Amino acid sequence: MTKTENTSDVAPSAPQRSGLMSAMLIAALMVGYSVVYMDKSMISTAIIPISSQFHLDTSQTGLIMSLFFLGYSIMQIPCGWLADKFGAKRVLMASMLVIAVFSYLFGAMSGLLLFIVVRFCAGLGHGGYPPSCSKAIAEGFPQQKRTFVQSLILSTSGIGGILAFTLGAQLVSANWRIAYAVLGSLYLVAFIMIWIFVPGGKSEKKELAELDQKQAAAAEPKPGFLEVIKNPNVLILFAAMLMLNIVLYGNMSWLPSYITKTFHLSVGQAGYILAFNAIFQTVATIFSGTLLSKFFLHKEKQAIVGSSIVTGLLIICFVLSKNLVVSVILLILISMCSMLAFTGIFTWPHKIMDARTIGSSIGIINTGGTLGGFLAPMIIGELVKVAGGSFTPAFFFLAIVVIIAAFVVLFVKVPKTK
């Protein structure tokens, strides 16, 4: 057992807050995450009229989507460190402000290079949100509640998908430039909510400092960043998240293009199908938190491995199906199973790692996820191009990757419960 894994109970307890204050904290974080996920999903529909207007092929559109995740990946670890050192609120607010600016700019751009540069810069802003959000949860809630709160907030992936494929898709169909102006405004709303409802002022810091002093005698020295990055579990979950997110973002980036081409649907029609799927994804994420907190408590490994393997098999069935109804059912099942695996990996650190360095740990692990997001659109775009427009080889590739991710998770060493 590593020192990092062994000290989660000595971290300072979160200050006591009223139920209303806790609810507003969760609401603020969920609003921010909802817009973040809306952004990630909306580009997959916006890229259809953009590619048509500027005559871009699948490799070029894949590059626009991938460079966003490169910027995202670069900032994950630094922002996790910043959240641990300076508190979550500052990083959360800076993240929302940066993305808002570049969302407005994206809607004003014309040309491949400009699209790539602006989306890359937007990715830099996105990199601050996941680790600082996890840090805010660790600061604001006791350990036994963190898995459920984290899964509740992660359910915004579905909420963001619903917004992207209903409001976003309709705005994109009307005018993709206006769609990004609206998106930038939503980021400003999230910024204001975080500013108001996420604690982090002087009184909060004073309260945390007093708690630190009271527990200093019992607590071990805080692990340094190098110790965190050498933790085998952090590196294993980094690799697993990388492979799982190749699948998640491969699907997210190319499903609208696949559905419109395979079933001869409009962008709006595909958007409604994906919004319907996102509803189930939202429910699945919330339900995943309950499963992982109760039924799979101390059995997280089995849940992640099993759901990942099933996801791979369902992806194969999905790409072989040419019936719209069957394909939609399979897509819903894929979303539900993959979200159990994703929620399991993302919330597991709260149970097996030091709460004092959770921002850095999540930052490293989620860097794997964002690198997966960087690789997926380019790889899928190139595979589709090489296959002459066929998505079959690309989806078989995704199925293999998620099954490999399941076997990687087997190497996680779970500390013995006291």
C-alpha positions, -999 to +999 in steps of 0.1 A: +000+000+000+014+034-009+016+063+014-007+083-009-034+056-007-031+053+031-038+088+043-072+098+030-087+097+065-062+123+079-071+150+056-090+179+072-127+175+074-149+197+052-164+227+071-200+221+082-225+237+058-263+239+057-283+217+034-291+247+013-255+258+009-245+223-001-273+221-026-263+255-041-227+243-043-237+212-062-260+232-084-233+257-094-208+229-102-235+211-122-244+242-142-207+247-151-203+210-161-235+210-181-222+238-203-188+221-206-204+189-218-228+209-241-197+224-257-180+191-262-211+176-278-222+206-298-190+207-319-200+173-334-231+188-349-216+222-357-188+205-376-213+193-402-223+228-416-188+241-410-172+213-430-197+219-458-193+257-458-155+256-458-151+223-478-132+203-451-127+165-452-130+141-423-092+144-415-095+182-412-126+182-391-111+155-369-081+178-364-103+207-352-120+184-327-087+168-316-067+200-311-093+211-286-085+181-265-047+187-268-052+220-251-075+203-226-048+177-218-020+203-214-038+221-186-052+192-166-022+186-144-012+222-139-048+232-130-051+202-106-019+215-088-033+251-088-066+239-073-047+220-045-025+250-038-049+280-042-083+264-038-109+253-063-129+285-067-103+306-084-095+279-110-132+272-117-139+309-123-108+314-145-118+283-165-153+295-172-141+330-182-115+317-206-139+293-224-165+320-227-141+343-245-130+316-270-166+303-275-175+338-287-143+339-309-150+305-325-183+318-338-165+346-355-137+326-372-134+315-408-108+291-420-092+258-409-062+273-391-083+298-371-108+271-361-079+249-348-062+277-329-094+289-312-106+254-302-071+247-289-073+277-267-108+268-256-094+234-246-068+252-224-098+267-205-116+234-202-086+218-186-092+237-154-127+225-147-126+187-139-097+187-113-109+219-096-145+206-095-132+174-078-112+195-054-143+215-046-162+183-038-133+171-016-133+204+002-170+206+006-182+171+015-172+142+038-156+112+022-187+089+024-207+114+003-181+123-023-188+093-047-225+101-049-219+139-053-192+133-079-215+109-099-244+134-095-222+161-110-209+138-138-246+132-148-243+166-164-226+148-193-261+136-202-277+170-194-250+187-216-258+162-243-295+170-241-288+207-244-263+202-272-286+180-293-318+200-287-311+237-282-276+234-297-286+214-327-315+237-335-293+268-332-266+251-354-292+243-380-303+279-381-268+295-378-238+279-362-222+313-355-252+323-333-250+289-316-215+297-303-226+332-292-253+316-271-228+290-257-204+318-246-233+335-228-241+303-209-205+301-198-209+336-183-240+324-164-220+295-150-191+319-140-216+340-120-231+310-102-196+297-093-186+332-080-217+333-058-222+298-045-188+280-045-170+288-011-135+301-012-134+335+004-113+346+033-136+332+060-136+298+043-098+298+041-095+308+078-119+280+088-098+255+068-066+268+083-080+263+118-090+227+109-055+221+095-039+234+128-061+212+149-052+180+130-016+189+122-003+167+150-021+136+137-017+142+100+013+131+080+031+156+058+011+163+026+024+141-003+043+161-029+033+162-066+062+138-076+049+113-050+014+116-065+026+110-101+046+080-090+016+063-074+009+032-095-029+035-092-028+070-106-008+058-136-030+028-142-062+048-140-046+074-163-041+046-189-076+032-184-092+066-187-072+073-219-086+042-236-121+046-222-123+082-234-110+073-269-143+054-270-165+080-254-152+109-274-149+088-306-186+082-302-194+118-292-174+133-321-187+112-349-221+099-340-240+128-356-220+122-389-225+085-387-263+087-380-270+113-407-251+093-433-262+058-424-299+065-419-302+095-442-313+119-415-310+157-411-288+173-384-320+182-365-334+146-366-300+131-355-300+157-327-333+145-313-321+109-314-289+118-296-308+140-271-331+110-263-300+089-258-285+116-235-316+114-212-308+077-206-271+087-202-280+112-174-301+086-155-274+060-159-248+083-145-268+091-114-278+055-110-241+045-114-233+066-084-258+047-063-246+014-076-210+022-068-218+036-034-239+007-023-241-025-044-205-022-057-189-007-026-154-021-024-162-040-057-155-010-080-130-030-100-156-057-110-181-030-120-156-012-142-142-043-159-176-059-165-193-027-179-163-020-202-164-055-217-201-053-223-196-019-239-172-033-264-196-061-274-225-036-278-204-014-300-198-043-324-235-050-325-242-013-330-221-009-361-233-041-377-270-031-372-286-013-401-320-009-385-326+025-369-347+013-340-323-015-331-294+009-334-310+035-311-316+007-285-280-004-288-267+032-285-287+037-253-272+005-238-237+016-249-242+049-231-255+033-199-227+007-197-199+031-207-211+057-181-209+031-153-173+024-163-165+061-166-182+071-133-164+042-116-129+053-128-136+090-121-150+085-085-127+057-074-098+081-064-121+096-037-120+061-020-084+050-026-064+082-027-054+111-004-081+138-003-054+164+002-040+157-033-073+148-050-070+178-074-036+166-086-046+130-088-078+137-107-059+161-129-034+134-139-061+107-144-083+130-164-053+140-185-055+104-198-092+111-206-085+143-225-056+127-244-081+101-254-104+129-266-074+143-285-066+110-302-101+098-309-114+123-335-082+122-356-080+084-355-117+079-364-115+106-391-085+089-407-100+054-404-132+066-421-112+083-448-090+052-454-121+030-455-137+051-482-163+066-459-172+035-440-174+037-402-172-001-396-134-003-391-135+027-368-162+012-345-144-021-344-113-002-333-134+014-305-147-019-293-112-034-290-099-003-271-126-004-245-120-041-239-083-035-234-092-007-209-111-034-189-079-055-185-058-025-176-081-018-146-074-053-132-039-040-122-053-014-097-042-023-061-071-015-037-060-006-002-074-028+025-103-013+043-099-006+080 
